[in-house]
Amino acid sequence: MAQAVEPITSADRPGRSRTEPIVFAVMVVVLLVAPYFIYPLPVMQALCFALFACAFNLLIGYVGLLSFGHALFFGWASYVSAHAAKEWGLPPELAILAGMATACVLGAIAGAVAIRRQGIYFAMITLALAQMMHLVAVRVPFTHGEDGIQSVPRGRLFGLFDLSHQMTMYFFVLAIFLAGFLLIYRIIHSPFGEVLKAIRENEARAISLGYKTDRYKLVAFVLSATLAGLAGATKAIVFQLASLTDVNWPMSGEVVLMTLVGGLGTVFGPVVGAFVIIAMQTYLAQVGQWVSVIQGAIFVVCVMLFRRGIIGEIAHVLRVRL
C-alpha cells in the first residue's frame, strides 16, 4: 500500500517559501468561521481525526514507516482520558494529559519492539501489538467492555470555561488541533526532521554519515504515538465516550486512508483527507454500510489517478509546498 503512493519529496516541490504560511492562515480563518455555518460536532470530530492523521503522517510520510497499529495509541489514550475525567474527577486538561502520557509510554514500548524491523515486518508487528492491546481492552474492567466508558463529563477548562457549551468546546478542540499541527510542522522543518527525511530517502547513507537511525526512528515513533494519543484523548472528551471502536484495527486502517487520500508526505494533506472521510461518513450515513464501499472506491481512484493524494497533486501541479 505504501509503495503505491508517491510522497512529495523536496525535489518535487521547489515552490515559494510563503505558500505554507498563506495556506495555514486560510485554514485557520476557515476553521474559525466554520461552526457558524456548520453544526460544530462533526467539525470537532474532523479536527480530532485530522490531528490523528497528521501524527500518523509524521511517521509514514517523513520517516517511511507504515504502522498498522496506531489505533493502539489513539484508543488507549481515549480510554485513560475518559476514565480520568469520569472516575478520578480530573479537569479536561489533566485528563487529556493523562491520555497523552499513556500513549507516550505505549509508543515507547511498541517502538522499542517494532523499530528493529522494516517494511511489512514493521507494519505487521505494530498490527499485532495493537490487536493484543485490543484484547486487553475487552478484558480489563475499567474499559467496561463493549459498553465502553459512557457519559464522560466535559468539565470546566482550567476551572473557568464550561466545555458543555458547544462553541466553547469547539474552540478548545481547535486550539488543540492547531497546537499539534504547528508542533508537527516545526518537527518536520527542524534539523531533526531533515534527518528523518534523509532516513526515509536512504537509510544506509544516513548510517554512513554517522546518524543512529534507530534512535531517530524511535523518537519519531514516540512523537507520532503521543500526538495520536492527544487526538484520541480529545475525542473522548468531545463525544463523552470511549469505546472499542477507537482501539480496534479498522481505526488504524481509517487513518491510513485519510493520509493517503489527502497526500502522503504533505503538511496539509492529512487534514484535507480527514475532513473528506469524516464528511462522507456524516453526510452519507443514510446509505449505511455502503459508506465503506464508497470509501474503498475513492481509495482505489486515488491510488490509480491521484497517486500523490489531493493536496499532493495540487502541490505537484502548482510547484509549491503544501
Secondary structure as GFF3:
##gff-version 3
##sequence-region A 1 322
A	DSSP	three_ten_helix	2	4	.	.	.	ID=ss1
A	DSSP	three_ten_helix	10	12	.	.	.	ID=ss2
A	DSSP	alpha_helix	19	33	.	.	.	ID=ss3
A	DSSP	three_ten_helix	34	36	.	.	.	ID=ss4
A	DSSP	alpha_helix	40	60	.	.	.	ID=ss5
A	DSSP	alpha_helix	71	86	.	.	.	ID=ss6
A	DSSP	alpha_helix	92	114	.	.	.	ID=ss7
A	DSSP	alpha_helix	119	139	.	.	.	ID=ss8
A	DSSP	three_ten_helix	141	143	.	.	.	ID=ss9
A	DSSP	three_ten_helix	145	147	.	.	.	ID=ss10
A	DSSP	beta_strand	149	150	.	.	.	ID=ss11
A	DSSP	beta_strand	156	157	.	.	.	ID=ss12
A	DSSP	beta_strand	161	162	.	.	.	ID=ss13
A	DSSP	alpha_helix	166	188	.	.	.	ID=ss14
A	DSSP	alpha_helix	191	201	.	.	.	ID=ss15
A	DSSP	alpha_helix	203	208	.	.	.	ID=ss16
A	DSSP	alpha_helix	213	239	.	.	.	ID=ss17
A	DSSP	beta_strand	241	242	.	.	.	ID=ss18
A	DSSP	three_ten_helix	244	246	.	.	.	ID=ss19
A	DSSP	alpha_helix	249	262	.	.	.	ID=ss20
A	DSSP	alpha_helix	269	283	.	.	.	ID=ss21
A	DSSP	three_ten_helix	285	287	.	.	.	ID=ss22
A	DSSP	alpha_helix	290	305	.	.	.	ID=ss23
A	DSSP	alpha_helix	309	318	.	.	.	ID=ss24
###
